[in-house]
Amino acid sequence: MSSRIPTPHINAPEGAFADTVLMPGDPLRSKFIAEQYLENAELVNNVRGVQGYTGLYQGRRVSVMASGMGCPSIGIYSYELFHFYNVSNIIRIGSAGAISPKLKLKDIVIGMSAYTDSGYISSFGFCGNAAPCCSYELLSKAMENAKSLPCNVVCGPIFSSDAFYSDISQTETLSKLGVLAVEMEAAALYMNAARAGKNALAICSISDSLVTGEELSAEERQNGFRNMMELGLSLI
C-alpha cells in the first residue's frame, strides 16, 4: 500500500500513524489533545490545516487527527488511514446533539449503531437501508472504562445526519425509535471500518440539546470534554 503514500489529503510518511487514531472533527481539538495529553507529540500532517499528531500517552504510542465535518470528510480520512496507513482502530471523539430527553449537556454517548440519511452508504454497492455498527471489542472496553468517569455515559443508537441545517426535523421520530443523539460522522466511519475489516467507535459528548435548546459555546466544545478525551485515550 506504500505506493499510495502520501495521499492527496495526508502528507505523512509510512509508519507516521500509530495503530490507534483518535479522530475529533475539529483540528484545534486535535491540537489541544496533542498538547495536553501526549508526550513527544509530533505534527505528522497539516494538509488543508487538518492537523494530525503522533506521540505517547502513558508510554503507549497513539495518534490524533481531525476528520472535518460530515460523512464525506471523515470518509476520506478514515479510508486513507485504514487502507494506506494500516491503522487498525479509529475512535471518533466529537460532539453530538441530544435527542433523548434523558441526556444532559456534557453527558457522553457511545454509538452502538449509526442511523443515517447520508448517501455515503450507497458507495459500498448496498441499495437498502443500513445502520452500521461499531466494534464490539472497543465498545465493551469503553463501557467498562467508563465506570470510573465522574459523568453519565450511555450506549445506544445515534443518528449521522447529512445536514446541519434542514427544513425537515426528524427528531421526534428518531426519539421514538430510541435514538439518543445526532452527529454527522459515525455512519461513514463505521462503514469504512466494516469494509476494511478494522475497528471503529464513536464517543460523543453532548454539546447541545434538541429537546431543551441548551447549548455549549464554541470554546467549551473545543477545549472541554476532557472526560470524552480521556475515555478515548484509555482504549489504546
N, C-alpha and C positions, 0 to 999 in steps of 0.2 A: 504493500500500500504506500510505501515511501515515495513512489513516483508522483503521488498526489499532494505531497507536502513541499512547500507551503500551499495552502488552498487560496482561493480568491478572497476568503474572509478571515483567515487565520494565518499570520505570518510568523509562526513559531517553528523551530526545528523539530525534527523527530525526537521523541522522548521528552519533550518540554513539559508535557502534562502528566500528572500523577494518575494512578488507576482510578481515583475518585475525584470528580469535579463538582464543587458546589456552584450552582448557577442562579444568582439573583437576576432580576430583569435589568436593574439599574447599574450602569458602570460605576457610579460613585459608591454604591453599596459594595460592589466588588472591591474597590479600593479601600473602603472602610474596613472590611473584613480582613484584608491582607495586612493592613497597618495595625489593627487592634488585636489580631489573634495569631498571625503566622510569624514564625521566626525565619530570618533569612529569605524573606519573600522577594522573588524576582519577577519583574514585569516581562511576560513572555509573549504577550500580544497586545497591540494597541491599534490595529487596523480599524478605521472608522470610529476610533475612540472607544471601542468595545474592549475594555481592559481585562486582561487575563493574567493571573499571578500563580506562581508555584512556590511553596515554602513548606515549613514544618509546623505541625500542630501537635504538641506533646510528643515530639520525637517522630511523628509519622508524616510521611510526605502527602501533601494534598494540594489541589489546585482550586482556584475560584475564578470564574469568568462570567461576565454578563451575557444575557441572552437577547436583550432588547425586548420589545413588546409584541405579543401576538404569536399565533401558531406558525406563520411563515418564518418569522425571525428565529425563534427557538428551534424550528425545524431545520434550518440551515446549520446553525452552530452545533446542535446536538448530533446531527447526521455526520458532520465532519469529524467531531470528536470521537464518536463511536467507530466510524468506518476507517478513518485515515490516521487518527492518533491513538487508536487502540485503547481508548478509555473504556472501562468496564461499568462504572457506576456514575450516573449523573443525578444529583439531588437538587431539585429546584427549591430555592428558598425565596419566597416572594410575598406579596400582599394579596389579599382577597377581600371581596365584599360579602358580608354576611347575608344569607338568605333565610337561614333559620332564626327564629326569634329567640332561641336559647343561647345564641352566641353574642358575646360582648367584644368591644374593642380590645385588641391585643391578645385575645384567645388564639390558640393555634389549631388549625385544621390540617389534617393529613389526608390527602386524596387517595382513597382506596380505588376509585374509578373516576373517570372523567367523561361526563356527558359533553357533547359539543354540537354546535351548529356550523362548524368550520368545514369548508370544502377540502381541507388538507387530507382528510381521511380517504377521499377518492383516489388520491395519487398512489395508493397501495393496491389498486385494482379491485377493491371491495365496493360493491354497489349498494349494500344495505346500510343500516344504521349501526354505529359502533359506539361503545363506551369503554375505551381501552383501560386496562388495569395496571396498577403499579407492580413493582417487585415485592412478592410476599416476604422475601428474605429481609429486604430493607424495611418494610412496613413493620414486621414483627419486632425487629430490633429497635426501631424508633419508638414504638408504643411501650416497650419495656424501659427504655432510657427516659421516656417522658415522665415516668412515675416520680422522678426526682426533681422535676421542674416546679417552680412556685407559680404555675399558671394552669388554666384549663386547657387540656389537649383532647380533641375529639377526632375520630376517624370515620370517614364515610364518603359518599359520592360528592364530587364537586362539578361545576359547570365551566367549561372553557368556551368563552364567547368570542365570536369573531369581531364584535363591535363594542366599543366602549360607550358610544352614544347611539341610541336607537329610538325610533318612533314606536317600537313594539317592546313591551315588557313581558318577560316570561317568568318573572319572579314568583308569582303566586302559584303557577302551575308546577314549577320546579320544587317549590317548598312542599307542596302536597305529595310529591314523589320522594321526599326525604333528602333532597339535595341540600347541602349545608352552606355552600358559598360559591361565588362566581369569581373567576380569574380569566386569563387569556392564553395560557401556555401549556398546561399539563397534558391535554389530549395529544398534541403533536409530539411532545416528549415521550409519552407512553407508547405511541405508535412506532416511533423511531426505535425505541429500546426493544420492543417486541420483534420488529423486523430484523434488527441486528443481533438478537439473542443476548442482549445486555440488560442491565438493571436500571430502573428509574423510580424516583419517588418525588412527590411534590409536598413540601411542607410550607404552609402559608399562614401568616399572621393576619388577623382581621384588622384592616385599616379603616373600614367604614361599614356601615350597616344600611342595607336597602330596606330594612324594616323600620328603623328609628330615625334614619337620616343623619346619625352621628358620623363624624369622620376625623381622622388624624391629619395633621399638617404634613406638607411635603418633607420638611426637615425631620419630623418624627418618623416618617416612613423610611427615610434614607439612613438615619443613624440609630434608630431604635430597633426594636425586635430582637434584642440580644438573646432571649430565650430560644427563638426560632433558629438563630445562627448557631448557637451552642448545641442545639439538638442535632442540626445537620452535621456539625463537626464531630459529634460523638459517634457517628456512623462509619467513620473511616477506619 
